[in-house]
């Protein structure tokens, strides 16, 4: 096949996408791939608008999982201080401030292996209800979730549940050993069954090769339906974690992955997430061109640094991109 020939893949709704199709997409010349992805993006999204979300760690550290990239794992010796579950008032004050600063969605993350029963979960439900009362979209990431808990979150008004696959199936055991790939897929199925939208993506730069990134996109694109929200993170190396010292991902692989995700999942919101502090403006602009249309604002993403709000605002102005929360009525 001529590498410059467009590889337009079917959507998951039209049938299973073959891994070979995803691999071929990622092998295309970068600028050809970005060009095609930009066209797909403009068919399904307003290319001049970017959704801004803010993420808060509502319970920090002490997680029993051994994810090799994570500063919050109890298996790793990092400088992170453990903090208990925040109060509802603390979280809602942070959400109100985020809304004032232009965030449309408020995301809350707790370092749990699985959602606990009893008062902690009731507190999270109150947080979700409070965020909704502020007029914001609500998203949580709490670990593994059963059907009953998913239904309770839906009843509280939750819009999105985040549960990432992290990487491709063949590379997964090199990253996490305390939770299986199928455990993650089971939680996503419970979320979908409850009628909550799925936020699911992965992390690039975990030592995987392009094949691992193809496997990740293949898995995501074949979810039925594909996730409504897809965060694409690049590894933030934290001293004390097994992934510290990993080979850094070339910026072109990030752009290539964003572009392939857009072609494979035309209607999904692609979220340029962790690792943006290591990206220059030109790389971020290339990602927006290739189909990324959501970012996190604020000083931190759970426990890792994020670009300063003024820096993000300046970049969006340079690119004439308008935050969705500030979009004029149509």
N, C-alpha and C positions, 0 to 999 in steps of 0.2 A: 504493500500500500504506500502511495505517496504520502510522506509525513505531513505535507501541507494540506492534504484533503481533510475537510472538516469531519469530525467524528461526532455526530449528533446522536446522543444516546436516548433511548426511550425513557420515560418516567417510570417510576416503580409501579404506578397505577396501571400502566399499560402492560406490565409483565416484568418478570425478573430481569435485572440487568446483569449481564455476565461479567465476571471478574476480568476477563480478557478485554472487554470494552473499556473498562476503567483504566486498565494498564495502558492501553493504546492511547487513551486521552492524555494521560500523564506523560507519555513519551513524545507528544507533539512539540514542534518548535514553540517556544514560550510565547512569542508575540502573536503567532497564529492562534494559539489557545486563548490568550487574553482577548484578542479581537472577537472571536466567536462568543466568549463568555460575556463580553460587554454588550453584544447584541441581544443575547438571551436576557440579560439583566434589564435592558431597556424595554423588552417586551412585557415584563412582569412587574417591574418596580419603577418608581420615580428615581432616576439616577441622581437627582439633586438633593435628595433627602437622606438623612442618616438618623436612625433611632439611637437615643442616648439612654443608657441604663446605669444604675449605680448598685454596687454589690457591697454587702456588709456581712462580716463574720459575726454571727450572733452567739456562737459558742466555739471557742478557739482551743485547739491543741488536745492532746491526749487520745487521739483516734487509734483504735486497735488495728486498723488496717496497715499494711506495710508498703503502700504505694511508694515506689522508689524516688519519686520527684517531690514528695510532699513534706513540707516543714512541720505539718501538724501530726504526723505519725508518731505514736508512742515508741515505735521501734527505732527512731533516729534521734541522735543527740544534736539538736539545733538550738539556736539562741532564742527561739520562740517561747514566750511565756504563756502558760495555760490560763484561760479565763472561762468562768462558768457561763451558763446560759444567761443572756441579758434579760432585763425586765422588758415588759411590753412598752412601758413609757419611754425607756431609752431607745428602743428600736423605732418607735413611731416618731420620736423627735428627730432621729437621723433621717427617716423617710421624708418628713416634712421639709427638712433642709435640702435634701436631694431634689425634691420637687421644685423648691424655690430656685435651685441652681440649674433647672432645665431638664432633669431626668424624667422620663416618661414611665419607666419601669423600675421597680425596686426589688432587688434580689437579696435573699437572706440565706446564708450558708451556715450549717452547723457541722462540726467535726464529729460525726457519729458514724459507726458502721451501719447501723440500721436505726430507723426512727423509734425512739423509746415510747413505751406506753405511759399513761398517767399524766401527771401535772406538766412535765416538760412539753409534751405534745399539745396539751390543752393551751399552753402558753403560746406555742407557735401558731395554733389556730387563731388565737386572739390577735397575734401580730398580723396575720394575713387579712383578717377582717378589718383591722385598723388601717392597713395600707390601702385597701379597696375604698374605705371611707374617705381617704385623701384624694380619691380620683385617679390613682395610679394603677398600672398593671402590677400584679404580685407574682413573684417567682421564688421558689425555695429549692435548696439542694440539701438534703438531710440524710443521704445514704439510702440503703435499701428500704423498700416500702411495700407493705402488703395491700391487698385489695381494699380492706376496710379503711385503712389509713388514707389511701388515695381518695376514696369516696368522701371521707370527712374533710379532706383538704378542698375537694371540689365544692362541697356544700358551704365551706367558709368563703368561697369566692376565688380560690387560687386559679390563676391564668396559666402558668407554666410550671412544670417540674423539671429541674435540671438533673440529669444523670448521664455522665459522659461514658463512652466506651473506651476512652483514652487512646487506644492504638489498634492496629490490626490484630486479628485473632492469633496469627502465628508468632507475633512478637510479645503478646500480652504477658506470658509467664515470665518474661525478662523484666517486667515492670511491677507486677502485683502477683502475690501468691495467696493472699488471704481471702480473696473473693474471685469467683470464676467469671469468665466472660458471659456464660449463660445466666449467672446471678444478675448481672447487669441488664441483660435483655429481659429477664422476668420482671424486674422493677419497671422497666419501660412499658411492658405489656400491661401491668397493673395500672399505671398512670393513664395509658390510652383507654383502657376499659372504663375508667372512672369519668372519662370525658374531659380530662385536663390536657392541655397542649404540651407537647414534648419538646424539651430543649436538650439536645444531645449532640455532642461532638467529640473532640479529642485534643491531644497535645502532640505537637510536632517537635522533633529533636530529642526523642527518648532513646536514641541509638538505633532506631529503625532505618531501614532502607526505603527506597521509593515503593518497593513491593508492599511494605507494611502500610504505607499511606494509601496505596491502592485498595488494600483489604479493608481499611477503615471506611473509606468512601463507599466501597461496594456494600458493606454492611449497612451503612446509614441510608444509602439510596434505596435499598431493598426493604427497609422497614415499611409497613403498610398501615397508614401512609408514611412518607418520609417525615422527619422531624420538622415542625414549624419553625424551629430556631436551632441554628447549628453554630456553636462556638468553636472557633479555630484558635487554639492557643499555641504559642511556642514556649519551650521549656525555659522557666526562670530558675537558674541554678542556685540552689541554697546550700551553703556549707553545712555539712553534717548529714546530708542525704546521699544515698548511693549514686544518684544521677549527677551530683556535683562533679565537674570536670569532664562532662560529656562533650563530644565534638559539637561545635555550634553548627546549626542548620544554616545553609546558604539562603540568602533572602529570596533567591529565585524559586526555591522549593516551596516557600510559603505562598508566593504569588501563584505558582503553578497549582497548588492544592486548592486555593481559594477559587481560581478560575474553573478547575475541574468540578468542584462542588457546585458552582453556579450552573454549569451545563447539565450536570446530573440531576440537580434539584432546583428547578427554575423558580419555584414560588417560595422556597425557604428563605427566611432571614438569616444571612450569614454574618456572624458576630466576630469581628476582629477583637480578640480578647487578650489573655495574659501574654506578656512579652513585648508589648508595644514600646516600652521604654528603651528597648534595644533596637528599635526600627527607626530609620531616618524618615524624613517627611516624604521623600520620593518613593520609598518602598510602600509606605502606607497609601499614598496616592495611587500607586499601581494596584494595590489590593482593592481600593474603592472602584477603580475602573474595571477590575476583573469580577466584581460582583459583591464585595463586602458592603453591607449597608447598615451595620449596627456596631457601636462601640460602648465600652464601659467608661464612664467618667468618674471623677473622684480620685483621691490620693492613693487608695489601695484597692487591690482585688483580693478579698479575704486577707491574706497575709503577705502578698507580694506587691511591689511598687507599681504604680500606674502613672502615666504622664500627668503633670499638673493641669488643673482645669484651664488655666490661661493658655497653656501650650496647645491643648486640644482646640480651644476656641479659635486661636490664631490659625491653626492648620485648616479648620473647616472654612474660615473666612478666605484663606488663600485659594482654596479649591472651589469656592462658591457653593459649599454644601450647607444645607439648612437643617438644623436639628428638627426632628419630627415634632417634638413637643412645642416648638415655636412656629410650626408651619401655619400659614394663613388658611382660614377656612375656605372651602371650595364650593 
